[in-house]
Amino acid sequence: MSNAVTQTPAAPPAQALQHFEAAFAFETDCWDTHDALRQGNPGFVLIDARSPAHYARGHVPGAVNIPHGKIIASRLATYPESTLFVVYCAGPHCNGAARAAVRLARLGRPVKLMAGGMAGWLDEGFELAIGNA
């Protein structure tokens, strides 16, 4: 019986392994980000790519607010070139994190996207920081 799932065959296991392993070079998730932040020196800078108003209403504790359209070289000058940035936005329905990742990559900066964004963070039951600090 054919359906939308089985109509296209799955990739061979070796190809699937390559694809899914490569995804970790581009993304992390809320749980791993939360765990790394709790350790105190996570090894990355977390960027909330939403507007300042959305950031002030609630953001991941420890995140820096740099709206994706404001990610420019001069704004990043205080960070060493090797700094890893992890970006997020509202969630899967928002492409602000992807836009931020593109801007960072164009500036030659290492970057990963936090899959799920704020929606994922809240789904995990993690707390938010309120305000502009």
TAZIUR-V737930 format. One record per helix or strand. SS is the DSSP state (~ for helix, > for strand). FROM is the first residue (numbers start at 1). LEN is the number of residues. If there is no record, write none. Layout:
[[SS FROM LEN] [SS FROM LEN]]
This chain:
[[~ 13 11] [> 27 3] [~ 30 9] [> 45 4] [~ 52 6] [> 59 1] [> 64 2] [~ 68 3] [~ 73 4] [> 85 4] [~ 96 11] [> 111 5] [~ 117 7] [> 129 1]]
